[in-house]
Amino acid sequence: MKVLHILNGDMTLQAFQKAKLKGDFIVWRELLSEGPVLPMVDQKEFWEQRAIFAQTEWGATAADYQQKVLFELALLSTFNCYDEIICWFDHDLVCQFNFLAICQWLENKKQTKTKITLLANQQPAQITDFYAFSDLQIAQLHQLLQTRKTISPSIIQQAAQLWKCYASTDPRSMLKQLSEEVKTTLPYLERAIRLHLKRFPSLQNGLNQTETQLLKTLSQQSIKNKKVLIQKILAQDTELGITDLRLHAYVQRLQPLLYQNGQLALNDIGKQVLEGKMDFMTLQHQQKPIHWGGATNQEYRWDQIQKRLTPSI
């Protein structure tokens, strides 16, 4: 049987190669939970837009993006040559949304015989303390491979529609489109969607969930530099799959709140924002929008009291 593995990153690739699992593989290195996206994944404009975002936001070169992302994904066009595509995607927001994009890509393809399966869409009871594929031993990876679940055409279609909701101007539509069938097959997806909605600035103080966590950590501990602060937040994250690049960007945005007398410490403005006495989004330097899918942080606010997303006034 000819198999293609879609791996969710280079750390998984290392574990995959050590385990000597059979089949061809590609590494999915895109972070589609960050930046602007279009509803249709399999189009030239989509990847052109993503390449520009990677260059302007993350500092990647055009050559890097071509080699590390586009060359890898080119193998997907030969998917009908395979009996099975095994998708390795963890439970965090990044992986869940990347999987939705793959489902949209597959939605209009003519699948003749290829079976689509998803690995670790729920944690096997026999593997304790399981967070990421790279954490597992060789024997555990072989064991985990046997737990993969077949993704039906109905789930692929519904997941593709959820991707289009993410790419739309109304992120709230994702929850409205989430069926019981999808929640059963993809048990971590609803949590990922709700976490996504919390990435929008709070109605109460203009900070999103991660920014609030950054300020709270700094207010509660003595931290010597930005690198240590970022490492602490990364160590606490078990659900977002947030990257150090995104955290660096957050810290850069929060700089007017983070320094007092030249030292890394929550200043008076930062304290007022954290306490809800000042709205971070009204500060003069908050002009550049942050894109998540088809919406930006300037268009919606997260109401912490009502637990819902609401359009900005």
Buried (B, 14 or more C-beta within 10 A) or exposed (E): EEBBBBBBBEBBBEBBEEBEBEBEBBBBBBBBBBBBBBBBBBEEEBBEBBBBBBBEBBEBEEEBBEEBBBEBBEBBEEBEEBEBBBBBBBBBBBBBBBBBBBBBBBBEBEBEEBBBBBBBBBBEEEBEEBEBBBEBEEEBBEBBBEBBBEBEEEBBBBBBBBBBBBBBEBBBBBBEBBEEEBEEBBEBBBBBBBBBBBBBBBBBBBBBBBBBBBBEBBEEEEBEEBEEBBBBBEEEBEBBBBBEBBBBBBBEBBEBBBBBEEEBBBBEBBBBBBEBEBBBBEBEEBEEEBBBBBBBBBBBBBBBEEEEBEEEE
